[in-house]
Structure formats: C-alpha cells, structure tokens
Amino acid sequence: MTPSDIERLQTYLRRLFGSERIRIVPPPRRGLSIELAIEDETIGTVHKDVEDGETSYSIHITVLEEDLPAPRPSPAPGRVRPIR
C-alpha cells in the first residue's frame, strides 16, 4: 500500500467509526503486514487486493481470549429471566 492508500483508508475508517484513535500503521520494512491499531494497541491487519481493475481493502481483526472480560455466570437451568 502506498502512503496515499494508507491515509485515505485511515480517514475513511476514522469517519466510519467516529474515532480519531484509529491508525493504519505501515510496516517498518517492505513485506511485513500493515497493521490496524486503536491508539497504541494493534488489533488486526490490513490487506489490499486489486482484481479485474477493482481495488478493495480487507481488515482481519484478532481478539485474544486473554483480552476478553470474564464470562458472566449463566442463569440457573429452568429459570427464565423476565423481559423488562
């Protein structure tokens, strides 16, 4: 991806998600993955695809189990929570 591609995609994602904290981080050297970050935390990678004259960008987001909150306990079997 060119610096122009990165800037345009970053601008689009910031507008789409309403956050200036989104960053597209170019790799330190050619051949490495371009990263998607929120502030300083990398959350995924970005890939550019050009096929039949059309360009698209795909984003792969990775969520580690260790980053998730603890699971909430399930209600006891046979008990249904009322809808409010």
Steps between C-alpha positions, in 0.01 A plus 500: 500500500619848421507779760201651314306171529574486872392861559178462301405174673581641844287808431211280384518270805523793741190658345312167481563411866504856634841471662826682442674227703502263199837472328628308200863419577735435209755222553855590604629323187355378173328161503360520854131543583330837520335528841172644621534659844288681755742745658803279579324161500517298181166331436548356154651515154401671175535347153458664161362296210488611137301269275349568159580869535315534831676574827376386839643498851434223748555526873564198718437573870644269763359482854699302756307304762719657771377847401131414549315567827422200719188312390177582681340213687203339326158510667401181684347236270124524472491863611404760246575865551200729445522746215475860613 
